[in-house]
Amino acid sequence: MKTNKVIITGIGSVTPFGSGVDTLWQNTLKSICCSKNGIGVVPDKVLGESSLSSKTMSMTLNSIHEAMHGAKWSNLTEDDGLIVATTTGLTTLWEADLMSYFKDSDAKTNIFASFKKEPLGVFLYEVCSALNFSGRSLLVTTACSASTQALGVAAEWIKQKKVRRCIVVGTETICALTQKGFGCFNLISETPCRPFDKNRNGINLSEGSACVCLESLDTAIVKPLASVLGSGFSSDAHHMTAPNPTGQTTAMAMNTAIHNSGVKKEDISWVHAHGTGSVHNDLAESKAIGIVFNGYDCPPVTSTKFIHGHMLGASGVLETVLCVKSINDSVILPTYGLLEPDPEISINHAKYSSVKIKNILKTTLGFGGINAAIIIGGVNE
Amino acid sequence: MNNYILGTATVGINDINMMQPEFRNTSRNMVLAHTALGRIFSSHDSLLEFLKQNTTGIFVGTSHGELQCSSDFLRYIEMEGLARPILFQNSLHNSILGFVTKAYGLTGPSFTISSQHFSGEDALCLACDVLDSQMIQYALVVGVDTIPSGIEDIFYSTYKKDVKLVEGAGAVLLTNKQNLSAISDYIRPKAIIRDVKCNKTKAVGTTENVNEKGYYDSNAIEKLCKAVETNIARVDTEKPDGSSSVLSLGFE
C-alpha cells in the first residue's frame, strides 16, 4: 500500500471559533462549544476586511490559503484538481431578496441581480476564478456526506493520476433555509448537542469552511501529516431524511472503506463518527459500527460535534482536519457533552487518551440516505 | 475513459404523470429522473434486479436542483410564517438522488453533482472515474433540471433572452470492459465514451445553436443519449455563457 499513497500535506479551517486550525484545536482541547442557542456563527471580524463578494467566499478562501500555505503550494496549476463540497453554496446572497420579493413583487429588491448566484456551480466558478485555477474541478452536493465523498474522489483522482494534487474544501453558511428547515423537523437543540447521550435532543448547526491538500509522496514538499488510505460509499434506499435504523447500509460504506484501504480492522485505532446528536442518526450509526466490528474489539468511538456543531456538507472535511491534528498530537478525543450514555447505544465510547494512532475510520451519514466513510492513516502507516 | 454505454433514456416534461400515487410529495425533478431510469430498466425484465445484485452507482447532475422546493419553502415562511418539513426535505439538490435510490432499492455509491452548465458532463466524468476505480461495476448517470414555477421571471432573467429553456432529463447506463460480459444477457453495448472535454471558461468551435431544441443546464446527458441513438460520434454543446463541451463516442 506504499505505492501511489495519497497523503495530506496541508489543512485549513474557519469555524465559529475563528480563522485557523490552531484556534479550532485549542478550543477543542479545552472542550469549548462554539454554538449559541444551537447555532454556531463565524463572527464577521474573524474574516477581517475583505473585497470578496461574500462571507462564504471569504471563509472558503481563508481555509484554502491556510491549507496551501501549510503544504507549501504557491499556486495551483492546470494538472491539479479542486473539489468543493457544499449544500448551500451562496444561498445567503439571494434568499433574503427572494423572500422580500414574495412579500411585494413590485418592491425594488435586488433579486434580479443577486439571483445570478443561485446555481451552486456559480460558487465553484467563483472559487476557481479567485484561485486563477483552470484545472479539473467538481462541486459535490450529496447532503452531509458531500465532503467525505469529495475526499474519497480526490484520493482516487490522485491514485489514478488524473490530477497531480488536489484541494478538497467544504463550506457552509448558516441561512434561513437550513435554520428554519432543521428547525421545523425539531432537530435543533438550543443547548450544546450531546451525541450518544441518553438525553440527547438534537443537533447544533454551524457554519465555516475546512480544507485539505492531497497529493502523492512524489510531489510533496513538506512532511506528510496523514494519509487517505481508502473510501467507501453506500445508499440506504430507505427514507428521505432518516437513516436505515438497522445500520446495515451504513456498515456497507464503512466495510468498503476498510477493505479498499487494505487496513486490518484490528489496526483501526479510532472511529471518528458523524454523531450528530439526533436520536435517529446516533442509533443507526452505532448499530453500523457494531456490525463492522462484530467479532473484533470495537475501537473507541468519538463525535466532536459538541465542539464545532454540524457543518452539514463540510462536516466530513472539518472532522478530517481534527483527525489529522489528533494523529499528529497522538491524542484520541472524547465525545464532549456525553454525560449519560444511551443504553441502546453499545459502542466503546472514547475517553481522552494520549496514544499513537495507527488508522482512523471517519464516517458521515446524509439526508437521502447517503453514507460515506474514509480511512485516514497515521504518518508512519 | 472508454466505458461502454449500455442504455439510454430521455424524458420531457410532457412524458411524466405527477398524479401517480407513487409520486405523492415528489418534485418534477424526482419524477423526471425516476421515469428516465425506469425506461432504462424496462429494456429487460430482470435488469433492475441484476443491477441491485451488483455494485451499481448513481450519479445525478443537476444545476438548479430542487430550487422549486427551496423557493416554495421560503415563500411559506415569508407569507404564512410556516416552515413546512416536506418542502425542506425536498429542497436539497440531493433529494432527487434520495428519491430514486429509495424508489428502486439501489444501495450502491451515489453522488449528486452541481456544476451549472456542466452538471451533466461532470456527473458523467465522475461516473467514469468511479468505474475506473473499480469501486462500482455499473453506473447510472442522470442529468435533470426544471424551471421553478412562481419565480419564472427571476429565473429566466439569469439566462440570455434568446435561450429557449425547457425541462427534461436524460439517463445512461455505463460499465467498463471487465463487467461487460456479465450484463450481456440483459443489455448490449450501444457505444463507447471516448472522451469528454469541457472548456469551462470560453467557447471553442461549436456546431449547434443552443436555441434550436431547447436547453437546460444538465442536458449533456440527454444530448449524449440522442447521439447514441442516431450514431453520431461527436456532440458539441455551446453553453449560454459561451463556454462549451465536446463528447466523443465510438461505435463498434
Interface residues (C-beta under 8 A of the other chain):
Chain A: T87 E95 L98 M99 Y101 F102 K103 I111 F112 F115 K116 E118 P119 L120 G121 V122 L124 Y125 C128 S134 S137 L138 L139 V140 T141 T142 A143 Q149 V153 E156 W157 K159 Q160 K162 A176 L177 K180 G181 F182 G183 C184 F185 S231 G232 F233 S234 S235 D236 A237 H238 H239 M240 T241 T249 M252 T256 N260 G366 F367 G368 G369 I370
Chain B: G57 I58 S63 H64 G65 L67 S70 S71 F73 L74 R75 I77 E78 M79 A83 R84 P85 F88 Q89 N90 S91 L92 H93 N94 S95 L97 G98 F99 T101 K102 Y104 G105 L106 T107 G108 P109 S110 F111 T112 I113 S114 S115 Q116 H117 F118 S119 D122 L126 D129 V130 D132 S133 M135 I151 I154 F155 S157 T158 K200 T201 D217
